[in-house]
Amino acid sequence: WFFFFLSSRTLKKVEQLGIVFVIQSQSNSFHSKRAEDLKRDILKQAADLGKELPTVLLIHQIDRHEGAWTILPLMTDFSVTYGRNSSWIFFCEEDTRIQVIKLVETLRRFDKSKEWFLGKALYDEESTIIHHYAFAENPSVFKFPDFAAGWALSIPLVNKLAKKLKSEPLKSDFTIDLKHEIALYIWQKGEGPHLTPVPEFCTDDVNSYKVDHCATTFSNFLPLCGEPVNKEDVFVAVKTCRKFHGDRIPVVKQTWEREAALIEYYSDYADISIPTIDLGIPNTDRGHCGKTFAILERFLNHTSPRTPWLVVVDDDTLISIFRLRKLLSCYDPNEPVFLGERYGYGLGTGGYSYITGGGGMVFSRAAVQKLLASKCRCYSMDAPDDMVLGMCFSGLGIPITHSPLFHQARPMDYPKDYLSHQIPVSFHKHWNIDPVKVYFTWLAPNTEESSNGKKVGYNREDL
């Protein structure tokens, strides 16, 4: 049990405030520091208000569960530990900013003895692959919470979910878009509560004129922790094959190739006009595990040991290397970092998390060294490379690092309001879009960005 540290005194405090805060934290040093800062801020606000200090939990410290970040496996523990002495579990991200007094006032509007699922509502404007085309007739009817604004479950609902999980354990399945999947699970095909939209849960920037009524705000567009890393510090590997040389590679060359100082194209055929490098591994229709591991070996053995970062992308990935260099200023390349958009497999039953390949997979050299020094390899050449990498890093005890700025799908596959508080790093797929237009609309550095390389204040209009 990870809640043993709770003393009776702490339980008394929780009873008085009524809210347990859960921060969606990560163990990478950059992220854990941000989460600790938020925890300190919540506790300081409670102390300044003369309130008893609430319990603030950091997800990455709940290491009993590999899948703690998916939230649902924790419901039983939340129910047992807080079911009698609290009213609400409030979830937020490390970059959510909370006005504790406004949050308390907001939650008071809702009868804590009832089942409530509260949040800022997102919805799909058209049915999308990342939600398995759910509600295809009218996708806008189903609302799910924007985690950046924070979201809350009343204790009666937590208790109900814990009871359900006891009788029906979570299926060993994929976690692709957690906020949508949690809302579906709570909804229970119409038998459970819908998300109730709460206007005080906001994703406006803390400095926006709109935030006077907000209990929460959100300020993470694109983190910058000093100068962007040098162009020469990022080696880019593009996975392609002969059948896509004619249509996908020209898009890369028209869009983001110029942002990369070090870039190689890996194929099943050496084409000097691109040029591509034949790794001697045949193309497969399924996964590309063999090819990806060959790229990792090549990076370690044939590039300068002074190049700290490797990015592996598909030939239909649209990426801003310029923004990635800013993002990487926040990470220590001496740590084993494996960064991108996080998915999960079988996390209710002891599975693993992985970085989904289409949005781009970023490795520190230290991560590649640890991986290749281990015995973990592809179980077949056409295994899914991203899932095998997730399995390997999980086995090595190296956590993956999630950034919501990487995207496995196209811009139209995400709610507009969700993308409005992001400066995206990548999108994926050319299907039914003009990929060059998508790049220049969403990812190309604007003149202010590229002229000085310094931190820039972004407006949504830039997107």
C-alpha positions in Angstrom: 0.0 0.0 0.0 1.4 3.3 -1.0 -0.7 5.3 1.4 0.9 4.0 4.6 2.5 7.4 5.2 -0.9 8.9 6.0 -1.2 9.6 9.7 -4.4 10.2 11.6 -3.5 13.8 11.7 -3.3 14.0 7.9 -6.6 12.3 7.6 -8.1 14.9 9.9 -6.7 17.6 7.7 -8.1 16.0 4.6 -11.5 15.8 6.3 -11.5 19.5 6.9 -10.6 20.6 3.4 -12.3 17.7 1.7 -10.1 17.7 -1.4 -7.3 15.3 -2.3 -5.1 16.7 -5.0 -3.5 14.3 -7.5 -0.9 15.7 -9.8 -0.2 13.8 -13.1 3.5 13.9 -12.5 6.5 12.1 -14.1 9.8 10.9 -12.7 12.0 12.6 -15.2 13.9 15.3 -13.3 12.4 18.3 -15.3 8.9 17.1 -14.8 9.2 16.0 -11.1 10.5 19.4 -10.2 7.5 21.1 -11.8 5.1 18.8 -10.0 6.9 19.5 -6.7 6.6 23.2 -7.3 2.9 22.9 -7.9 2.5 20.8 -4.7 4.3 23.4 -2.7 2.1 26.1 -4.2 -1.1 24.3 -3.3 0.1 23.7 0.3 1.2 27.3 0.7 -2.2 28.6 -0.5 -4.0 26.3 1.9 -1.7 27.5 4.8 -2.2 31.2 3.8 -5.9 30.7 3.9 -5.7 29.3 7.4 -6.9 25.9 6.1 -5.6 22.6 7.2 -3.1 21.3 4.7 -4.7 18.9 2.1 -3.1 15.7 0.8 -1.3 16.2 -2.5 -0.2 13.1 -4.3 2.3 12.8 -7.2 1.4 10.1 -9.6 5.0 9.1 -10.4 5.6 8.4 -6.7 2.8 5.8 -6.7 5.1 3.3 -8.2 3.2 0.2 -7.2 1.4 0.6 -10.5 3.2 0.8 -13.8 -0.1 2.2 -15.1 -0.7 4.7 -12.3 -0.9 7.5 -14.9 -4.0 5.9 -16.4 -5.8 6.7 -13.1 -8.4 4.0 -13.1 -6.2 1.3 -11.5 -5.9 3.7 -8.4 -9.6 4.0 -7.7 -9.7 1.1 -5.2 -6.8 2.6 -3.2 -8.5 6.1 -3.4 -11.7 4.6 -2.1 -10.2 2.7 0.8 -7.9 5.5 1.9 -10.1 8.6 1.3 -13.6 7.2 1.0 -14.7 8.2 4.6 -12.8 11.4 5.1 -12.9 13.4 1.9 -15.4 14.8 -0.6 -13.4 15.1 -3.8 -10.4 13.8 -5.7 -9.1 16.6 -7.9 -6.7 15.7 -10.8 -4.5 18.1 -12.6 -1.3 18.3 -14.7 2.0 19.7 -13.5 1.4 22.9 -15.5 -2.2 23.5 -14.2 -2.3 26.5 -11.9 -4.9 26.4 -9.1 -6.5 29.1 -7.0 -7.4 26.9 -4.0 -10.0 29.2 -2.6 -11.9 29.5 -5.9 -11.6 25.7 -6.3 -13.2 25.2 -2.9 -16.0 27.7 -3.7 -16.6 26.0 -7.1 -16.9 22.5 -5.7 -19.3 23.7 -3.0 -21.9 24.3 -5.7 -22.1 20.5 -6.1 -23.8 18.1 -3.7 -20.8 16.0 -2.5 -23.1 13.1 -1.6 -24.0 12.6 -5.3 -21.9 11.1 -8.1 -20.2 13.9 -9.9 -17.7 13.9 -12.8 -16.6 17.6 -13.3 -14.3 19.2 -15.8 -13.8 21.5 -18.8 -15.6 19.8 -21.6 -13.9 18.8 -24.9 -15.7 17.0 -27.8 -14.8 15.7 -31.3 -16.1 17.8 -34.2 -15.8 14.8 -36.4 -15.3 11.1 -35.5 -11.7 10.2 -35.2 -9.4 7.2 -35.4 -7.8 8.0 -32.0 -11.3 7.5 -30.4 -12.0 4.4 -32.6 -14.6 6.5 -34.5 -16.9 6.6 -31.4 -20.2 8.4 -31.7 -19.8 8.5 -35.5 -23.3 9.8 -36.0 -22.7 12.9 -33.9 -19.4 12.9 -32.1 -20.0 16.3 -30.4 -22.6 14.7 -28.1 -19.9 13.0 -26.0 -17.9 15.3 -23.7 -14.6 14.4 -22.1 -12.4 16.5 -19.8 -9.4 18.6 -20.8 -6.9 17.4 -18.2 -5.0 20.7 -18.4 -7.9 22.5 -16.7 -8.1 19.9 -13.9 -11.0 17.6 -13.3 -12.8 16.2 -10.3 -14.6 13.1 -9.1 -16.8 13.1 -6.0 -16.1 10.4 -3.5 -19.4 8.6 -4.1 -18.4 8.2 -7.7 -14.9 7.0 -6.7 -16.4 4.4 -4.5 -18.7 3.3 -7.2 -15.8 2.9 -9.7 -13.8 1.0 -7.2 -16.6 -1.4 -6.6 -17.0 -1.9 -10.3 -13.3 -2.5 -10.8 -13.4 -5.1 -8.1 -16.0 -7.2 -9.9 -14.9 -6.4 -13.4 -11.1 -5.9 -13.7 -9.8 -3.6 -16.4 -9.3 -5.3 -19.7 -5.7 -5.8 -21.0 -6.1 -3.3 -23.8 -4.6 -0.1 -25.3 -4.6 3.3 -23.7 -4.5 5.8 -26.5 -6.3 9.0 -25.4 -6.7 8.7 -21.6 -9.1 11.6 -21.1 -11.6 10.1 -23.6 -11.2 6.6 -22.3 -11.8 7.6 -18.7 -14.9 9.5 -19.7 -16.2 6.5 -21.6 -15.5 4.2 -18.6 -17.3 6.5 -16.2 -20.3 7.0 -18.6 -20.8 3.2 -18.6 -22.9 3.2 -21.9 -25.3 5.7 -20.3 -25.6 4.1 -16.9 -23.0 6.3 -15.3 -22.7 10.1 -15.1 -21.8 12.3 -18.1 -19.1 14.9 -17.6 -20.6 18.1 -16.1 -18.9 21.2 -17.6 -17.5 23.6 -15.0 -16.8 27.1 -16.4 -14.3 27.8 -13.6 -12.0 25.0 -14.9 -10.1 27.0 -17.5 -7.1 26.6 -19.9 -6.6 30.3 -20.5 -3.1 31.5 -19.7 -2.8 32.9 -16.1 -2.1 36.4 -17.6 -5.2 36.4 -19.8 -7.9 39.0 -19.1 -10.5 36.1 -19.1 -9.2 34.4 -16.0 -10.9 36.4 -13.2 -13.6 33.8 -12.8 -11.2 30.8 -13.1 -10.3 28.4 -10.4 -7.7 26.8 -12.7 -5.5 28.1 -15.5 -2.9 26.5 -17.7 0.3 28.0 -18.9 2.3 25.4 -20.8 2.6 26.3 -24.4 6.2 25.3 -25.2 8.6 25.1 -22.3 12.0 26.7 -22.8 14.7 26.2 -20.1 17.5 28.3 -21.5 18.9 28.5 -25.0 17.5 25.9 -27.4 19.8 23.0 -28.0 22.2 23.4 -31.0 21.0 22.1 -34.4 24.1 19.8 -34.4 22.9 18.2 -31.1 19.9 16.6 -32.8 20.3 13.7 -35.2 17.2 12.9 -37.2 16.5 9.5 -38.6 13.6 9.2 -41.1 12.2 5.7 -41.7 11.0 5.2 -45.3 10.8 2.6 -48.0 11.0 2.5 -51.8 7.3 2.8 -52.4 7.1 6.1 -50.5 10.2 7.8 -52.0 8.2 9.5 -54.7 5.3 11.0 -52.6 6.3 11.2 -48.9 10.0 12.3 -49.1 9.3 15.3 -51.3 6.9 16.6 -48.5 9.8 16.3 -45.9 12.1 18.2 -48.2 9.5 21.0 -48.8 8.8 21.4 -45.1 11.0 20.6 -42.2 14.2 19.0 -43.6 15.8 22.5 -43.7 15.5 22.7 -39.9 17.7 19.6 -39.4 21.5 19.9 -39.5 21.9 16.1 -39.2 19.4 14.0 -41.1 19.5 10.6 -42.7 16.8 8.6 -44.6 16.7 4.9 -44.0 15.1 2.6 -46.5 15.1 -0.8 -48.1 16.6 0.7 -51.2 19.6 3.0 -51.7 18.4 6.0 -53.8 21.2 8.5 -54.3 18.8 11.3 -55.4 17.4 11.6 -51.8 19.8 10.1 -50.6 18.6 7.0 -48.7 20.6 4.4 -46.9 19.8 0.8 -47.3 20.1 -0.8 -43.8 19.9 -4.3 -45.4 16.6 -4.9 -43.7 13.6 -5.7 -46.0 10.5 -3.5 -45.7 7.6 -5.1 -43.8 3.9 -4.3 -43.9 3.5 -4.7 -40.2 6.0 -3.3 -37.6 9.5 -2.0 -38.2 11.3 -3.3 -35.2 14.3 -4.6 -37.1 14.8 -1.3 -38.9 14.5 0.8 -35.8 17.0 -1.2 -33.8 19.4 -1.0 -36.8 19.0 2.8 -36.7 19.7 2.8 -32.9 22.9 0.8 -33.5 24.0 3.1 -36.3 23.4 6.2 -34.2 25.5 4.7 -31.4 28.4 3.5 -33.6 28.5 5.8 -36.6 27.6 9.3 -35.3 29.7 11.7 -33.2 29.5 10.7 -29.5 29.1 14.4 -28.9 25.6 14.3 -30.5 23.3 13.8 -27.5 19.9 13.4 -29.1 18.3 11.1 -31.7 14.9 11.6 -33.2 13.3 8.7 -35.1 10.3 9.7 -37.3 8.2 8.1 -40.1 8.3 9.5 -43.6 4.8 10.9 -43.0 5.6 12.6 -39.7 5.4 16.4 -39.8 7.7 17.8 -37.1 9.1 21.1 -36.0 12.8 20.5 -35.2 13.0 24.2 -34.3 10.5 23.7 -31.5 11.9 20.4 -30.5 15.3 22.0 -29.9 13.5 24.4 -27.5 11.7 21.6 -25.7 15.0 19.6 -25.4 16.6 22.5 -23.5 14.5 21.2 -20.5 16.0 17.7 -20.5 19.4 16.4 -19.3 20.9 14.3 -22.1 23.0 12.5 -19.5 19.8 10.9 -18.2 18.2 8.1 -20.1 15.4 10.1 -21.8 12.8 8.4 -24.0 10.4 11.2 -25.0 7.2 11.5 -27.1 3.5 10.8 -27.0 2.7 8.1 -24.4 0.4 5.2 -25.0 -0.2 2.2 -22.8 -0.8 -1.5 -23.4 -2.4 -3.8 -20.8 -1.8 -1.3 -18.0 -4.7 -2.6 -15.9 -2.9 -6.0 -15.8 0.8 -5.2 -15.5 1.5 -4.1 -19.0 3.8 -1.3 -20.1 3.8 2.3 -21.5 5.4 3.2 -24.8 6.0 6.2 -27.0 3.9 5.9 -30.1 6.1 6.1 -33.2 4.2 8.2 -35.7 4.5 11.4 -33.6 8.2 11.0 -33.3 10.4 9.2 -30.7 13.2 11.1 -29.1 16.1 9.3 -27.4 19.0 10.7 -25.4 22.3 8.9 -26.3 22.3 7.6 -22.7 19.0 5.9 -23.3 20.2 4.3 -26.5 23.4 3.1 -24.7 21.4 1.5 -21.9 19.0 -0.2 -24.3 21.6 -1.7 -26.6 23.8 -2.8 -23.6 20.8 -4.9 -22.5 19.7 -8.1 -24.1 16.3 -6.7 -25.1 15.7 -7.0 -28.8 12.9 -7.5 -31.3 11.0 -10.8 -30.9 10.5 -10.6 -34.7 11.8 -8.2 -37.4 8.3 -7.0 -38.1 7.2 -6.5 -34.5 5.8 -3.0 -33.7 9.0 -1.1 -32.9 7.4 1.4 -30.6 5.8 -1.3 -28.4 9.0 -3.4 -28.2 10.9 -0.3 -27.2 8.3 0.4 -24.5 8.6 -3.2 -23.2 12.4 -3.0 -23.2 12.6 0.4 -21.3 10.0 -0.8 -18.9 12.1 -4.0 -18.2 15.2 -1.7 -17.7 13.3 0.4 -15.2 13.6 3.5 -17.5 10.3 5.4 -17.5 9.1 6.9 -20.7 8.6 10.7 -20.7 5.3 12.0 -22.1 4.8 15.3 -23.9 1.3 16.2 -25.2 3.0 18.3 -27.9 3.7 15.2 -30.0 0.7 13.9 -32.0 0.2 10.5 -33.5 -2.7 11.8 -35.7 -3.6 14.9 -37.8 -4.7 18.3 -36.4 -8.3 17.6 -37.3 -8.3 14.5 -35.2 -8.1 16.6 -32.0 -10.6 19.0 -30.5 -9.7 22.6 -31.5 -10.0 23.8 -27.9 -7.4 21.2 -26.9 -4.9 22.3 -29.5 -5.5 26.0 -28.6 -3.3 25.8 -25.5 -0.4 24.1 -27.3 2.5 25.0 -29.5 2.7 21.5 -31.2 5.9 19.8 -32.0 4.5 17.1 -34.4 1.6 15.6 -36.3 1.4 12.4 -38.3 -0.2 11.1 -41.5 -0.9 12.6 -44.9 -4.3 11.0 -45.2 -7.0 13.3 -46.6 -5.0 16.4 -45.9 -2.5 18.7 -47.7 0.6 17.9 -45.5 2.6 20.9 -46.8 -0.3 23.2 -45.8 -0.6 21.5 -42.4 3.1 22.0 -41.7 3.0 25.7 -42.6 -0.2 26.3 -40.7 0.8 24.4 -37.5 4.5 23.8 -37.3 6.6 26.2 -39.3 8.5 28.7 -37.1 7.1 32.1 -37.5 9.4 35.1 -38.1 9.4 36.1 -34.4 10.3 32.5 -33.3 13.1 32.1 -35.8 14.7 35.5 -35.7 15.9 35.5 -32.1 15.4 32.0 -30.7 14.3 33.4 -27.4 11.1 32.7 -25.5 8.1 34.0 -27.4 4.6 34.8 -26.1 2.2 32.9 -28.4 -1.3 33.8 -29.3 -3.8 31.2 -30.5 -3.9 33.2 -33.7 -0.3 32.0 -34.4 -1.8 28.5 -34.8 
